Amino acid sequence: MEVLEYMNVITKIVQLKLSKEDDIIDVTKQTSDALRESELNNGIVNVFVAGSTAAVTTIEYEPGLRYDFPKMLSRIAPKDIQYRHDETWHDGNGHSHVRASLVGPSLTIPFSNGALLLGTWQQIVMLEMDTKPRERALTIQILGE
């Protein structure tokens, strides 16, 4: 017996302007809105930022963590050490690439009954780690039924 099941795939791209290094933007609403507009009930949402100096993760989006998270990254990958990337391109953002690669460019969230299955204090955030203002394309791809 052959069983064929087809999932719907819906893609939405959101343009975001970030003004500086260490910007953290809550993109939970954009993600929830895209899911609602899709009219899908169950599946997964993938949130992806194009670029090697930005990242996506979840945090509790409150002032303390918006301060603490970049400070944590600066302890792990400080600006004031040598990065071979800077020797290659002389753009001073080697630390930005390292930080972004540690966090990662995407996140997958399940949804059920048309709602993201996030924790009570959990928001989806995009982090800018480059040393200059950037415009980013955030891709929200929804797979489900």
C-alpha positions in Angstrom: 0.0 0.0 0.0 1.3 3.4 -0.9 0.5 6.4 1.3 1.1 9.9 0.0 0.9 12.8 2.3 1.5 16.4 1.3 2.5 19.2 3.5 1.9 22.8 2.7 4.9 25.1 2.6 4.5 28.8 3.0 7.4 31.3 3.0 7.3 34.9 4.1 10.3 37.2 4.1 10.4 40.1 6.5 12.9 43.0 5.9 14.3 44.4 9.2 16.6 47.3 9.8 19.1 47.0 12.6 21.0 50.1 13.8 24.0 48.7 15.6 25.9 45.7 16.9 24.2 44.0 19.8 20.7 44.9 18.6 18.2 42.3 19.7 14.8 42.4 17.9 11.7 40.4 19.1 10.3 38.7 16.0 7.7 36.6 17.7 4.8 38.8 16.5 6.0 38.6 12.8 6.3 34.8 13.2 2.9 34.4 14.8 1.3 36.7 12.3 2.8 34.7 9.4 1.5 31.5 11.0 -2.0 32.9 11.5 -2.1 34.1 7.9 -1.1 30.7 6.7 -4.2 29.2 8.2 -2.3 26.0 9.0 -3.0 24.1 12.2 -0.1 21.8 12.9 3.5 21.6 11.9 6.7 23.5 12.3 7.9 27.0 11.6 11.5 27.7 10.7 12.9 31.2 11.2 16.1 31.9 9.3 18.2 35.1 8.9 20.4 35.4 5.9 23.9 36.6 6.6 27.0 35.4 8.5 26.9 38.1 11.2 23.3 37.8 12.5 21.6 35.0 14.4 18.2 33.8 15.7 17.4 32.2 19.0 14.9 32.4 21.9 15.2 34.4 25.1 12.9 36.1 27.6 12.8 39.5 25.9 13.2 41.7 28.9 15.7 44.5 29.6 18.0 42.4 31.8 18.5 39.7 29.3 18.8 42.2 26.4 21.7 43.6 28.3 23.2 40.3 29.6 23.1 38.4 26.3 25.5 40.6 24.3 27.7 40.8 27.4 27.9 37.1 27.5 28.8 36.9 23.8 31.6 39.5 24.4 33.1 37.4 27.1 33.1 34.3 24.8 34.3 36.1 21.6 35.7 39.5 22.6 36.3 42.3 20.2 39.8 43.1 21.4 41.6 39.8 20.4 43.1 38.9 17.1 40.9 37.2 14.4 42.3 35.9 11.2 39.2 37.1 9.4 40.2 40.7 10.1 43.6 40.1 8.6 41.9 38.8 5.4 39.2 41.5 5.0 40.4 44.3 7.4 36.8 45.0 8.3 37.0 44.5 12.1 34.1 42.1 12.4 35.8 38.8 13.0 34.2 38.6 16.4 30.8 39.2 14.8 31.2 36.1 12.6 32.3 34.0 15.5 29.4 35.1 17.7 26.8 34.6 15.0 28.1 31.1 14.3 27.9 30.2 18.0 24.2 31.2 18.2 23.2 30.1 14.6 21.2 31.5 11.8 17.9 29.6 12.3 15.4 28.2 14.8 12.6 25.7 14.4 9.4 26.0 16.5 6.5 23.5 16.5 3.0 24.7 16.3 -0.3 23.0 17.2 -3.9 24.2 16.7 -2.5 27.3 14.9 -0.4 28.4 17.8 3.4 28.4 18.3 4.4 26.1 21.1 6.6 28.6 22.9 7.1 28.8 26.7 5.3 31.4 28.7 8.4 33.7 28.8 10.0 32.6 25.6 10.3 34.9 22.6 11.9 34.5 19.2 14.7 37.0 18.7 17.1 38.1 15.9 20.5 39.4 17.0 22.7 41.7 15.0 26.4 41.2 15.5 28.0 43.2 12.7 29.8 46.4 13.4 27.6 48.6 11.2 23.9 49.1 10.6 22.4 46.4 8.4 19.2 45.5 6.7 18.4 41.8 7.1 16.0 39.4 5.4 14.3 37.2 7.9 12.7 34.2 6.3 9.8 32.6 8.0 9.0 29.2 6.5 5.9 27.3 7.7 5.4 23.6 7.0 2.2 22.0 8.0 -1.3 21.0 7.5 
